[in-house]
């Protein structure tokens, strides 16, 4: 499948691996692809920035939304994430629960959600009219793939930022059809 990727889309996958490593994730997930795409100078990054999604805003929203932990879900079972954070910082110092960059280097594998993003991007290209099927997967297709997966972390970040997902998707669909 990667032979169909435009240079910018390949670069976004590499940057997603760096994002996953920096966040100490064991696998590349859709949110890492979203973070990488905010750095994209091409169609996907431009579409994200047009709805207010830049790297700093997404990274901040991810941190404030509890990262991969869902504060609302934890609260439903009686766990207050802010109390846990405060207790940890009281006992171990400020930033005790913050993750630093991962020390190891090398390949970070794709999680199931990230694989679905790539498959969704390919499906979007293949669904285009036959005359356009020779097109490669670009970063706009990757953004559509991220939106199609319905990843709970991505959804929480986008909701936290007040992102108009419908407008974002429609803008990318119009650009693909052109």
N, C-alpha and C positions, 0 to 999 in steps of 0.2 A: 504494500500500500504506500510506503514512503516514497516510492519512485514518482508518485503523482503529486507530491508536495512541492509547492513553490519554495524558493529559498527562504522567504520570510516565515513561512509555516514551519519549515524545518528548524529555523532558528528559535521560533516560539517553543517548540518541543524541548530544545536544549535548555532554554531559559526556564521552562517549567521544572525541569530536573534540578536546576540550580535553586529555584524557589523552594522546592520540596526539601532539598538538602539543608537550605538555610533555616527552614522551619522545623527541622529535625523529623521530618516525616519519613516513614519507611517505604512509602509508595507515592508515586505521582498521582494526585487526585484532580478532579475538575477545578477546584479552587486554585491549584498551582498553575494550571493552564490559563485560568482567568487572569491571575497575577501576571503571568508572562505576556499575555496578549495586551495588557495595559501598556507594556513597553514597546509594542509593535509600532513601527512608523507607517505601516501599510493600512489597508482597508479595515481590517479588524480593529486595530488600535484606534484609528480615527473614529470608527463607529462608537467604540466604548467612550472615548473622550467627548463625543458629541452629546452623550447623556450624563456627563459628569463623572465618569469612571476613569480616574487616573491611578497610577500605581500607589501613590501615597494614600489616597482615599480608600482604596480597596484594602490595602495592608492594614490601615488603621481600623477600618470597619471589621476586618477579620479579628484583630486583637480585641476590640471592644465588644464584639459579639461572643466572646468566649473562645475564639479560635474554633478548633474542631469540637469543642464542648458546647452544648446547647444549654445555656443558663435556664431557659424556660422548661426544657425537658427535665433538667436536674431538679428544678424547683417543684415540679409535679410529683417527685418522689421524696420531697422534703429536704433537698440539699440546696443551700444558698451559696452559689458560687462565689459571691463577693465576701461572704463570711469565711469561706475556706481560704480564699486568697489572703484576706486580712490576717487570719490566724497563722498561715504559713509565713507571711512577711514578718509578723510579730516574733515568731520563733526563730526564723532563719535569715531575716534581713530583707530589705527591699528587693523586689524582682526575683524572689525565691522560686516562683513558678514560671518565670520567663525562660524560654529555651534559647540557648545561644546557637551559633552555627554548628552544624554537625562536623565532627572532626574528620570523619572518613571521607575519602574521595571515591570516585568510581560510579558505576551505573546504579541508578535508582529505578526500580521496576515500575511499570504502570499498574495502578490499581484498576479494578473493574470499571469504575466510573470513568476514568480517563480513557480506557479502551473504548467505552461506549461513545465518548466525545469524538474520538477519531473515526469510529464507524459511522457516526451520525454525519460528520463532515463529508465522508465519502458518499454516503447515501444522498446527501443534498446535491453533490456534483452529478451523480448518476441520474438523479431525477430531472435534471435540466434537459431541455430539448436536445434531440440527437445531434444537431449541428454544433452544440456547445460542449458535448461530452469529452472532447479532447482537452478541455480546460483542466488545469491542475487545481489541487486543493490549496486555497489561499487562507490567510488569517481570518477573513470574513466568514469562511465556511467553518473554521474552528470555533469562532464565537457562536455561530448558530448551533454547532454541536454541543458547546457548553450549556447553552440555554435549553436545548432539547433534553438533556439528561435528567433534569429536575433533581440535582444534587442538593441535599438539605443545607450544607454549609454555604454553597453558592447562593441558594435562595435566601438564606438568612442575611448574608452580606449585602445582596442586592436590595432586599427589603429594608435593611438598616440604612442604606444610602438613599432610599426613596427612588430607586431606579425604575423608569418606565420601560419595562421589558418588552411590552408590546410595540412601543415606538422603536426600540432598538432592533427588534426582530424584523419589523416592517421595513426599516431603512436598509437593512442588509439584504432582505429578500428583493427589494426594488433594485438595489445595486447589482445583485446576481442576475436578475432578469434582463438587465440592460446590455 
